[in-house]
Every structure is written in structure tokens, then in C-alpha cells.
């Protein structure tokens, strides 16, 4: 009996660490990608507002847009495997759609 307890005491921390790594491994990747999409969406919205007020040039706004397009393309390639449930997929789709919409709105504002 004592040998079993000693083995459990040795295995338990490793098992707990492994389970934590598995449980926490994927969501941060998805969370990071969602955060990136959200950040670019906010940047596009601000750029549209600032351009409309004449605070930034069309050149700068289009440079920002190009950065957002690059981030969108990269994220589209990698976000699918990071979404492990229907809820994750729903969040990912909404974040991608929000960024696409913000890019379209900036394009309409800048005429590009």
C-alpha cells in the first residue's frame, strides 16, 4: 500500500502538469489570435475616423490597411486549427468578419 502511495505521489505532479498543459495549451493560441484580430479591427476603425477628420493621410491609412490585410491573411491560415469547439469557431468567424468589415469601411473612407 505504501508503495502505491509513493508512486501516486511521484506521478501526480507530472500528471497535473501534463493535464494543465493540454487544457491550457490551445486556448492561449486562440486567445492570442482573437486579440490580434480585435486589435487590428480597432486600428482600422480609428484610422477611418482619423482619416475622416483629416488627422491622418490616405497614404498612412492605406499602410495601416495593408498591415491589417496581412494579419488577416495570416490569421485565416492558422486560426482554424486553434479553434477546438463550435464556440471557438464562432468567436473566430466573428473576429475575422469584424476585421473584414473594418477594412472595407476604411477602404470606402479612403477611396482605395
Residue, then its C-alpha position, 0 to 999 in steps of 0.5 A: x500500500x505504501x508503495x502505491x502511495x509513493x508512486x501516486x505521489x511521484x506521478x501526480x505532479x507530472x500528471x497535473x502538469x501534463x493535464x494543465x498543459x493540454x487544457x491550457x495549451x490551445x486556448x492561449x493560441x486562440x486567445x492570442x489570435x482573437x486579440x490580434x484580430x480585435x486589435x487590428x479591427x480597432x486600428x482600422x476603425x480609428x484610422x477611418x475616423x482619423x482619416x475622416x477628420x483629416x488627422x491622418x493621410x490616405x497614404x498612412x491609412x492605406x499602410x495601416x490597411x495593408x498591415x491589417x490585410x496581412x494579419x488577416x491573411x495570416x490569421x485565416x491560415x492558422x486560426x482554424x486549427x486553434x479553434x477546438x469547439x463550435x464556440x471557438x469557431x464562432x468567436x473566430x468567424x466573428x473576429x475575422x468578419x469584424x476585421x473584414x468589415x473594418x477594412x472595407x469601411x476604411x477602404x470606402x473612407x479612403x477611396x482605395 
